[in-house]
Amino acid sequence: MPLHRKDGRLFFADVSSFPITVGNRDYWLDIFKDVTERMGATSRQGRALDELRAHTQELNDFVCLVSHDLKAVRAA
């Protein structure tokens, strides 16, 4: 959940809510956990995975080209 700090900066939080009873009064206990760093890491991981896929495709294309050239040399 995106939230704003008192100074206006944006951060992301996981929020958990639990009903509790203190004495004979009912309340909700809300727990906010800052997950901004985890969100950033997840984003960086996604970009790295995209880059890895692109490099893997380039490597596969190169291997196919070399394989084809080697077969052509043997046939000659």
DAMO-V983937 format. One record per pair of residues at least 24 apart in sequence whose C-alpha atoms are under 6 Angstrom apart, sorted by the first residue. I is the first residue (numbers start at 1). J is the second residue. D is the distance in Angstrom with one decimal. If there is no record, write none. Layout:
I;J;D / I;J;D
This chain:
11;36;5.6 / 12;36;4.9
